Amino acid sequence: MEKDPDLKILENHVAQLAEHFDTVQIFVTRYIGESKETVNAHYGTGNYFARVGQVGTWVSIQECSNMEHEDEFRENN
C-alpha cells in the first residue's frame, strides 16, 4: 500500500530539518471545502519529551494576553 502523499511531504521536511536540529515537530491543518471540515496531521522526530515540553511552553505563551505576561512567564519558567 502506498503512503499518503501528505504524510510523505511531512516526513521529507522533518528529515531535512532533522539534519540541522535535535528535535523537529510539525503540525499542519487543511480545510476541505467539500466536506466542510478541517483535518490535521503531525509528524516529528527527536527526543519526545523535549518536543512535548517545547509545545507546552508554546501553548502557555500563546495563552498569555499580552507581551507583559509573556515576559512574566519567561521569568518564572
C-alpha positions, 0 to 999 in steps of 0.5 A, a space after each residue: 500500500 502506498 503512503 499518503 502523499 501528505 504524510 510523505 511531504 511531512 516526513 521529507 521536511 522533518 528529515 531535512 530539518 532533522 539534519 540541522 536540529 535535535 528535535 523537529 515537530 510539525 503540525 499542519 491543518 487543511 480545510 476541505 471545502 467539500 466536506 466542510 471540515 478541517 483535518 490535521 496531521 503531525 509528524 516529528 522526530 527527536 527526543 519526545 519529551 523535549 518536543 512535548 515540553 517545547 509545545 507546552 511552553 508554546 501553548 502557555 505563551 500563546 495563552 498569555 494576553 499580552 507581551 507583559 505576561 509573556 515576559 512574566 512567564 519567561 521569568 518564572 519558567 
